[in-house]
Amino acid sequence: MNNMNQNNGMQKRMLIMTVVVFVFFLAYEFLVLKPQQEAKSAQAKQEQTQKATPNVNMVATDPTGNAIDMSKSVEALSSKAIAPSDIISVITTRENIIQIDKFGRIAQVTLLEEKYKDEDGNQIKLFEANQLKPLEVRFTDANINNKAFRVNLVASASTIDAKTEAKKLVLTQDLGETVLTKTFTIYPDGHYDLNVKSTNAKKFFITNGFRPNVLADMYAVHGLMGKLADGTLTTIEDGDLDKTQNLTGIKFISNFDRYYATVIYNFEKTLAITLMPDAESNAQAFIHANDNISFSGYVGPKNFKDLEALNKELTDVIDYGWFTFIAKPMFTLLQFIQSYVGNWGWTIVILTILIKLVLYPLSFKGMVSMQKLKDLAPKMKEIQAKYKDDKQKQSMHMMELYKKHGANPMGGCLPLVLQIPVFFAIYRVLLNSIELKGAEWIWWVHDLAEMDPYFVLPILMGASMYLQQKITPNTMQDEMQKKIFQMLPVVFTFFFLWFPAGLTLYWFVNNVFTISQQYYINKVFERKRAEKK
């Protein structure tokens, strides 16, 4: 049986462990992963810009047909710039502009909705110029394959307007002994159906390309995901594929970053794919086509309602990580509340309150335990001093004291530990929900997916965390531990300066209601103490 010091020590260690996990999680992301990601991104963009630069000295047309001087265009220097001479067809839907290049691939997708803008105020483009592009075909016959990358495809139309109704586009590539034909049906919502076939039984593969490269950061998973016929999901993050793999019975394949995805799916006839690592160990998916294949595709934001409208199973494209089993129903509830409230910020506030109400019994129990331990502290010190040379008796009397007063030395930290999965679930929901992009809350917060521009929420969060500490019973005896905990509001405020406003709002509201709960518990115990006097 553990003695009193061991019980208190275990409680302190669990509390410290919980806090350290949080702090390490935040610190590692901001001090290690973020600088690495920014450096890697900057290097990649520099290399891509250098490769794109030779194509800028020309006069051409943009996707709307207007003449532009590429030598003077800032966009031409972008790593996402595609040489207009490579584009053979431009498709405009209600949601996007899809550019098809001379090899029949999706060279670029530009999102048209107003909220999808980059840091320069330009409509977001999803792909880098020199990445593996969606719908690239590779023949098993090496001779045919080599020729396929020298012969341009011919499009049935150079421009397609599919803003109001579905339209057809046929691409043809005459390779002499075989002819490759791609037949698209493009819909106003931006998704497409595609049939690809070759003559003379020439077998080929078709790829989903590399993922969109808009926001691939340390906050969320990015890479490749496949859903199997049995409903299980296989996810391979960027840099994690070290050898070729074969998968069969695939319902959909998705290459994705934090908010955007390129998806190929067929829920009637499953797909067989080969995953091959590129030079960076990123997964490249090649779909086995034989000489004829049909499927549907979607390129764009991972918006829940848009994906659900195509097929309910496509909502699995949105990845919440380890806590998906909690996060997915939580997002469903978030979306349900928003459908009535109409404002994502107030929706987060309401969701936070609901979570606090559900977890209230657990929180209440932990708060009561902390109060009891605080009240018992003088008696615990007496027992410790009286039996300082007899640990066995000390332990026995401590357990009797706990039993008599209904106190649990672990009761204060266990509820906190059990709430961690809920926190990380809501963390993933708020970080991965593109619905928050461009969503206003109140006058100074114009985008819940971005940091608070005036740092109001992080400061309020830090202040509320400090107040919560002040009114929460503290049974720690070690001065160093006390100082560490007193620094936490400052540390958390610093990290939350750059957190998305939606997540900071959740944490602040959570603190406010924790303070109100703790205040209530404190008052109850004050009354009980007064009654005993």
PEJOWO-V772291 format. One record per backbone hydrogen bond with DSSP energy under -0.5 kcal/mol. CO is the residue of the C=O (numbers start at 0). NH is the residue of the N-H. E is the energy in kcal/mol with one decimal. If there is no record, write none. Layout:
BEGIN
co-><CO	CO>
nh-><NH	NH>
e-><E	E>
END
This chain:
BEGIN
co-><2	3	4	5	6	7	8	9	10	11	12	13	14	15	16	17	18	19	20	21	22	23	24	25	26	27	27	28	31	32	33	34	35	36	37	38	39	40	41	42	43	44	45	46	47	48	49	51	52	55	57	57	57	59	61	65	67	67	68	68	69	73	74	77	78	82	83	85	88	89	89	90	90	91	94	94	95	96	96	97	97	98	98	99	99	100	101	104	104	105	107	108	108	109	112	114	115	117	121	123	125	127	131	132	133	135	137	139	140	141	142	143	144	145	146	146	149	153	157	159	159	161	166	168	169	170	171	172	172	174	177	178	179	180	180	181	181	182	183	184	185	186	187	187	190	191	192	193	194	195	196	198	200	202	202	203	203	204	205	206	214	214	216	221	222	223	224	225	225	226	226	227	231	232	233	234	235	236	239	244	246	248	249	250	251	252	253	253	254	254	255	258	259	260	260	261	262	263	264	270	271	272	273	273	274	275	277	280	281	283	283	284	284	285	286	288	289	290	292	294	295	296	297	299	300	301	302	303	304	305	306	310	311	312	313	314	316	317	319	320	322	322	323	325	326	327	328	329	330	331	332	333	334	335	336	336	337	342	343	344	345	346	347	348	349	350	351	352	353	354	356	358	359	360	361	362	363	364	365	366	367	368	369	370	371	372	373	375	376	377	378	379	380	381	382	384	386	389	390	391	392	393	394	395	396	397	398	399	400	401	401	402	407	409	409	410	412	413	414	415	415	416	418	419	420	421	422	423	424	425	426	427	428	431	432	433	435	435	435	437	438	439	441	441	443	444	446	447	449	450	451	454	455	456	457	458	459	460	461	462	463	464	465	466	467	468	472	477	478	479	480	481	482	483	483	484	486	486	487	488	489	490	491	492	493	494	495	498	499	499	500	501	502	503	504	505	506	507	508	509	510	511	512	513	514	515	516	517	518	519	520	521	522	523	524	525	526	527	528>
nh-><6	7	8	9	10	11	12	13	14	15	16	17	18	19	20	21	22	23	24	25	26	27	28	29	30	31	32	33	35	36	37	38	39	40	41	42	43	44	45	46	47	48	49	50	51	52	53	54	55	57	59	69	70	67	64	61	59	69	71	72	72	76	77	80	128	85	86	101	99	91	159	92	97	161	111	112	92	98	109	90	99	106	107	87	88	103	152	100	106	133	98	110	125	96	115	116	123	120	117	110	212	130	209	135	105	206	204	141	144	145	146	147	148	148	149	150	151	171	89	91	161	93	185	183	155	181	153	174	179	176	174	198	172	182	196	170	183	194	168	192	166	189	93	94	186	296	184	294	182	292	180	201	202	139	140	288	289	137	286	134	216	257	219	237	255	235	253	227	233	250	251	230	227	234	225	236	223	239	241	274	272	228	270	265	226	263	224	255	211	261	222	301	256	262	299	254	297	252	295	249	287	246	275	285	244	283	280	240	277	275	285	207	286	273	205	291	203	197	195	193	264	191	262	260	302	303	306	307	308	309	310	313	314	315	316	317	318	319	322	323	325	326	327	329	330	331	332	333	334	335	336	337	338	339	339	340	341	346	347	348	349	350	351	352	353	354	355	356	357	358	359	362	363	364	365	366	367	368	369	370	371	372	373	374	375	376	376	379	380	381	382	383	384	385	386	387	389	393	394	395	396	397	398	399	400	401	402	403	404	405	406	405	410	412	413	414	416	417	418	418	419	419	422	423	424	425	426	427	428	429	430	431	432	433	435	436	438	447	448	439	447	344	440	444	445	440	449	501	500	452	454	458	459	460	461	462	463	464	465	466	467	468	469	470	471	471	474	481	482	483	484	485	486	486	487	487	489	490	491	492	493	494	495	496	496	497	498	451	502	503	504	505	506	507	508	509	510	511	512	513	514	515	516	517	518	519	520	521	522	523	524	525	526	527	528	529	530	531	532>
e-><-2.3	-2.8	-2.7	-2.7	-2.2	-2.6	-2.7	-2.4	-2.3	-3.1	-3.0	-2.4	-2.3	-3.2	-2.5	-1.9	-3.1	-3.4	-2.4	-2.4	-3.3	-3.1	-1.4	-2.2	-3.1	-1.4	-2.5	-2.5	-1.8	-3.0	-2.8	-2.4	-2.6	-2.8	-2.5	-2.3	-2.5	-2.6	-2.1	-2.4	-2.7	-2.5	-2.1	-1.8	-1.9	-2.0	-0.6	-1.7	-2.1	-2.0	-0.5	-2.3	-0.5	-2.8	-2.4	-2.2	-2.2	-0.9	-1.7	-0.5	-0.6	-1.3	-1.5	-1.6	-3.0	-2.4	-1.3	-1.8	-3.0	-0.5	-2.5	-0.6	-3.1	-2.9	-2.6	-0.6	-3.0	-0.5	-2.4	-3.2	-0.5	-2.4	-1.2	-2.5	-1.5	-2.3	-3.2	-2.2	-1.1	-0.6	-2.9	-0.5	-2.1	-2.2	-1.8	-1.7	-2.2	-2.0	-2.9	-2.6	-3.0	-0.9	-2.9	-1.2	-2.4	-2.0	-2.9	-0.7	-2.7	-2.6	-1.9	-2.2	-0.9	-0.6	-2.2	-1.3	-0.5	-2.4	-2.3	-2.9	-0.8	-0.5	-2.9	-3.4	-1.9	-2.8	-3.0	-0.8	-2.6	-1.5	-2.4	-1.1	-2.6	-0.5	-2.1	-3.0	-0.6	-1.8	-1.8	-2.2	-2.2	-2.3	-1.6	-0.8	-2.5	-2.7	-2.2	-2.1	-2.9	-2.4	-2.7	-1.3	-0.7	-2.1	-0.5	-1.8	-0.6	-2.5	-3.2	-3.0	-0.7	-2.3	-0.5	-2.3	-2.4	-3.1	-3.3	-0.5	-2.9	-3.7	-0.9	-2.2	-2.8	-0.5	-2.6	-0.5	-2.5	-2.0	-0.7	-3.6	-2.9	-1.9	-3.0	-2.6	-2.1	-2.2	-3.0	-0.5	-0.5	-2.6	-1.7	-3.2	-2.4	-0.5	-2.4	-2.4	-2.5	-2.6	-2.7	-2.8	-3.0	-2.8	-0.5	-2.6	-2.3	-2.0	-2.0	-2.4	-1.9	-2.7	-0.5	-1.3	-0.5	-2.6	-1.7	-2.0	-2.2	-2.4	-2.8	-2.9	-2.7	-2.3	-3.4	-2.7	-1.7	-0.5	-2.4	-2.7	-1.9	-1.1	-2.4	-1.9	-1.5	-1.6	-2.0	-1.4	-0.7	-0.5	-0.7	-1.4	-1.3	-3.3	-2.9	-1.5	-2.5	-2.0	-2.1	-2.4	-2.9	-2.1	-2.5	-2.3	-1.7	-0.6	-1.3	-2.6	-2.7	-1.9	-2.0	-1.8	-2.5	-2.7	-2.5	-2.0	-2.5	-2.5	-2.4	-2.3	-2.4	-2.4	-0.6	-2.7	-3.7	-2.0	-1.9	-2.6	-2.6	-2.1	-2.0	-2.1	-2.6	-2.4	-2.0	-2.4	-2.0	-0.7	-0.8	-2.7	-2.2	-1.9	-2.4	-2.3	-2.5	-2.7	-2.5	-0.9	-1.3	-2.3	-2.5	-2.2	-2.8	-2.0	-2.3	-1.9	-2.2	-2.7	-2.5	-2.5	-1.8	-0.7	-2.4	-0.6	-1.8	-0.6	-2.2	-0.7	-2.5	-2.6	-1.1	-0.5	-0.5	-1.1	-2.1	-2.5	-2.0	-2.4	-2.5	-2.3	-2.3	-2.5	-1.6	-2.2	-1.2	-1.0	-1.8	-1.8	-2.0	-0.7	-0.8	-0.5	-1.7	-0.7	-0.7	-1.6	-0.8	-2.4	-1.6	-2.7	-3.2	-0.5	-1.2	-1.6	-2.5	-2.7	-2.4	-2.7	-2.5	-2.0	-2.1	-2.4	-2.3	-2.0	-1.9	-1.7	-0.8	-0.5	-0.5	-1.8	-2.2	-2.2	-2.3	-2.1	-1.2	-0.6	-0.7	-0.7	-0.5	-2.3	-3.1	-2.1	-2.1	-2.0	-2.6	-0.7	-0.8	-1.2	-0.7	-0.5	-0.6	-2.0	-2.7	-1.7	-2.2	-2.6	-2.5	-2.4	-2.2	-2.3	-2.1	-1.9	-2.7	-1.9	-2.1	-2.8	-2.8	-1.9	-2.3	-2.7	-2.0	-2.2	-2.1	-2.1	-2.2	-1.9	-2.4	-2.3	-2.2	-1.4	-0.9>
END
